[in-house]
Amino acid sequence: MSLGPRLDLRQTQSLVMTPQLRQAIQLLQFTNTEVNQFIEDELLKNPLIERDEPDISPQIPSAGQGEPPLRELAPPPQSSEPVADGAESAAVQTPLDTDFSNVYDVGTASDRGGDGDAGFGDEDWIGQIADRPPDLREHLEQQIRLAFSDPAQRRIAAALLMALDGSGRLVDPPEIIAAALGIPIAALEAVRQVMLQFDPTGIFARDLAECLAAQLAERNRLDPAMAALIANLDLLARRDHRSLMEICGVDAEDLRDMIAELKRLNPKPGAGFDSGPITPLIPDVLMRQGPDGDYILELNPETMPRVLIRRGFHARMAAKASRETKQFLSDRIQSANWLIRALESRADTILRVAGEIVQHQDGFFRFGIGYLKPLTLREVAAALDVHESTVSRVTSNKVIATPRGIFEMKFFFTTALAGTNGESHSAEAVRHRISALIEGEPPHVVLSDEAVAKLLQTEGIDIARRTVAKYREAMRIPGSAQRKRDKGLSVEP
């Protein structure tokens, strides 16, 4: 074998990502609010597009049990006039579910800050992210990830986070939130008590009294006298100091010190964290139940503007324009046509993915979290005949409003546990069932992990004792020995 330089020719295939294709991918993973801002920027650059009042978005009825699968409906027309022959954009027609693992981006003038057709420099986004400090929601999400390792508790924490108002307190009582999730109130309260200690302290409280009590407990100042004062804030508001001294068992000087200490607390810990109030989660997809029991999905019309192309204006301007102006108008009409198609493709893809999720998790929407089924991105991609990366982009940062509350789309993807009859079970549903079995123990019996595993096996869930123990510990449920000492009873073998 000889060694030496030689010249070879090799032919390979790769996809060059153009700026418009990059923007199409970004549109797919943008929330409706981000798309709205993107369109606002396009309106400033392109005189051939305009906004129209929000119209009803395309709807996909979700099939109930025994009904045909979801039907794919075409999105509504987005152009104010028919497309003229030859006016179609020369933009890349690559589908949004393409695998871009071998993509090489050559870059363009718009990437370097030039005035491209739809310049959207990545450097600007990186700079904005770096300059902006985390808001309250992001600050709390970081603490949730650190405080809870169990996915079930993280889902409960996420639901509580969505129920937070601008002051840092819950909009709805915990009982209503637990009922919407289909879980016992004790499971939700166990998570909420931990979140009361988050920074800022007192957030996730039900009312002002609980918020102040959490802050005093952190300072080790929640003694019986102070607890009595907090329990009678109505008397403090009426300045009934005589009654407060009798209830708290203190004299006038001590009461003045206690009131001064209360004034140093923060009654609205959430409002003081940000420069502005906490930004509520705005649903990207709306879900409602139709008269026949099926579910209807639509994009949130309040956050998705309708874009129209001003073809009449284009025709009038092009008729008497110079060569440079005609070239400019040609570029703008191509950019407008691309934007319309990209928005239609985005709407159709999001609704198809959301419809498949809703159809798969029908039991959850009808009966609660105990009926959540295992689901993966690959299963949804296979059902819709798209690439798995497309489903990932669609479900990232997207929020859906359902009759059971507002959830991120990622909420509905859970791992699977094998069943004794060949049917798989959602790990989230199994955790919920373990919690329910332990909470439903008879007064005279304590279930061991082995006993819980046997009960689940009789229900068709193939689970080992050590798996039960792992799930129980993740949910911070005491073992049978501890529960036995608490009850003073014998453990069931």
Secondary structure, DSSP 4 states (H G I P E B T S, - for coil): ---------------B--HHHHHHHHHHHS-HHHHHHHHHHHHHH-TTEEEE---PPP-EEEP-TTSPPPPP-PPPP--SSPPPTT-S--S----TT---TT-B----GGGGT---TT---HHHHHHHHHHSPP-HHHHHHHHHHHH--SHHHHHHHHHHHHTB-TTSBBSS-HHHHHHHHT--HHHHHHHHHHHTTSSSTTTTBSSHHHHHHHHHHHTT---HHHHHHHTTHHHHHTT-HHHHHHHHT--HHHHHHHHHHHHTS-S-TTTTTSSSPPPPPPPSEEEEE-TTS-EEEEE-TTT--EEEE-HHHHHHHHHT--HHHHHHHHHHHHHHHHHHHHHHHHHHHHHHHHHHHHHHTHHHHHH-GGGPPP--HHHHHHHHTS-HHHHHHHHTT-EEEETTEEEEGGGG---EE-BTTS--EEHHHHHHHHHHHHHT--TT-EE-HHHHHHHHHHTTB---HHHHHHHHHHTTPPPHHHHHHHHT-PEE-
